[in-house]
Amino acid sequence: MVCSDVFPYRIDEAPVLRCSTPEEWRAALRRLIDDAALRATLGQQLHQWVQEKYALQGQTQRWFEAIFAPSQTTSPP
């Protein structure tokens, strides 16, 4: 739920606390230590996000369309 503010963690709007400095890391970790409701909320949001974006169950339609969609190639003239 706490990660570095670098490219891989900036995509898809993950529900995490992003940190760039040691001070931000300490503050983010302190927030999570002190706030059980925030931990629970972020944990639930992140679980849902992973299920929708990356778990196979959430991607079956996209896989089906990618495999079985009509080809987008054009015929030669």
N, C-alpha and C positions, 0 to 999 in steps of 0.2 A: 504494500500500500504506500510505501515511501520509495522513491526511486530518483536517480540522477536525471536532471533535465537535459537529456540528450535525445537525438533523433529517434531511436527505436521506441522510446517511451512517449514521444509526442504524437504519434500517429493514432488514429481512430479514437481520439478523445477518451483515453482510459481514465477511469475514476480513481486517480491516485494523487498523492502529494508529491510534486516534483521539487527537487532541491538542486541548487547550483553551488552553494557554499557550505562549509562545515556548520556555520551558524544556522542556516536554513534546515540542515539535517537535524541538528539538535532541537530546534524549535518544532519541527514536524514530529519527531519521535516523542517529544514531551507532550505535544497535543494528544497523540494517540495513547500515551501512557495515562494521561490525566482524564481522558474523555471516553468512557466505555461506550457511550451511545454513538460517538463518531466512529470508533473502531467497528462497531457492529454495522453501521450504515455503510461505511466504505467497503467493508468485507462483503456485504450482500450485493452492493452495486458492482464490485469487481468480479464477483462470481458470476453474476448475470451477464456482464460484459464479455467475459471469457466464453461463456456458453454460446452467446449470440455471434461473436466474431471469430472464434477459433475452434470450438468443439465441433466434431463431425456432425452431431445431431443438428446443430444450427446452420450447417452449410450444405445439407443434402440437396436442397433445391438448386443452389448455385452449381454444385458438382454435376447434377443431372443436366442442367442447361448447358454447361460447358462441354459435356461429353456428347449429348444428343441434339444440340441445336443445329439447325441447317448451316452448312458451310457458308462463310461470308466471301469465298473466293469468287472471282468473276470468270466467266467463260472467255476463251480467246475469241477475238473478232472473226 
